[in-house]
Amino acid sequence: MIGSDARVAIVTGAARGIGAAVAARLARDGFAVALLDLGEDGCADAVARITAEGGRALAVGVDVTDRASVDRAVARVADELGAPVVLVNNAGILRDNLLFKMTDDDWDAVMAVHLRGAFLMSRAVQRFQVEAGWGRVVNLSSTSALGNRGQANYAAAKAGVQGFTKTLALELGRFGVTVNAIAPGFIETDMTAATAARLGIPFEDFKKAVAANVPVGRVGTPDDIAHTASFLVSDGAGYVSGQVLYVAGGPKD
């Protein structure tokens, strides 16, 4: 059973996929975990799985693009679980399209969730980390940050996440806070399944085509990212900061 004095972690976009896997792994590592998503009810199953294993978990609804919503959510976590010292900025959306088809809303929505969301969440949590003299921030980037057809908005946002990560590492290191980014390659999630559906390709065929070009010969899973996050938030990773770790089954430029 995880004690009431456990360190507290926040994971955004935690209802399913990578976020749910990261939250579950951090709970097994001994953290009390707040699972944040747009709808609190969406995290109920993930919370139930954690508590069934003896962990402490809390579901909180939040709009990461809205300052007041973020501040309320973080305050609730601090009140009900304790001061959060770990933050995993995972919340994200896709609005893929070629540039000439991409709307203003497509661009703005992706920028708001990925960049404004990471900014607002990090700003709200950092004061608890500074007070504790210890903290970890893990931001989710993507191999798309290197450029990807049909993802001008997403690629730009994820590249921005990397610059944001390196800047926070410079600012917060003196307070015992490390800040790193994980840049996944193709991960089997509802989001990538939706991409296959948009392209009119059966998901299994889509995965096989991707795996054929991955050096390790398979696509990634949410657990692959969860293991990486587990390392980056550990005490043993205290000398790792400002890094972007590509978890893509092979090297990336």
Secondary structure as UniProt FT lines:
FT   TURN            4..5
FT   STRAND          8..12
FT   HELIX           17..28
FT   TURN            29..30
FT   STRAND          32..37
FT   HELIX           40..43
FT   HELIX           44..52
FT   TURN            53..54
FT   STRAND          57..61
FT   TURN            64..65
FT   HELIX           67..80
FT   STRAND          84..89
FT   HELIX           99..101
FT   HELIX           104..111
FT   HELIX           112..116
FT   HELIX           117..132
FT   STRAND          135..140
FT   HELIX           143..146
FT   TURN            149..150
FT   HELIX           152..172
FT   HELIX           173..175
FT   STRAND          177..184
FT   HELIX           190..199
FT   HELIX           203..211
FT   TURN            212..213
FT   TURN            215..216
FT   HELIX           222..232
FT   HELIX           235..237
FT   TURN            238..239
FT   STRAND          244..247
//
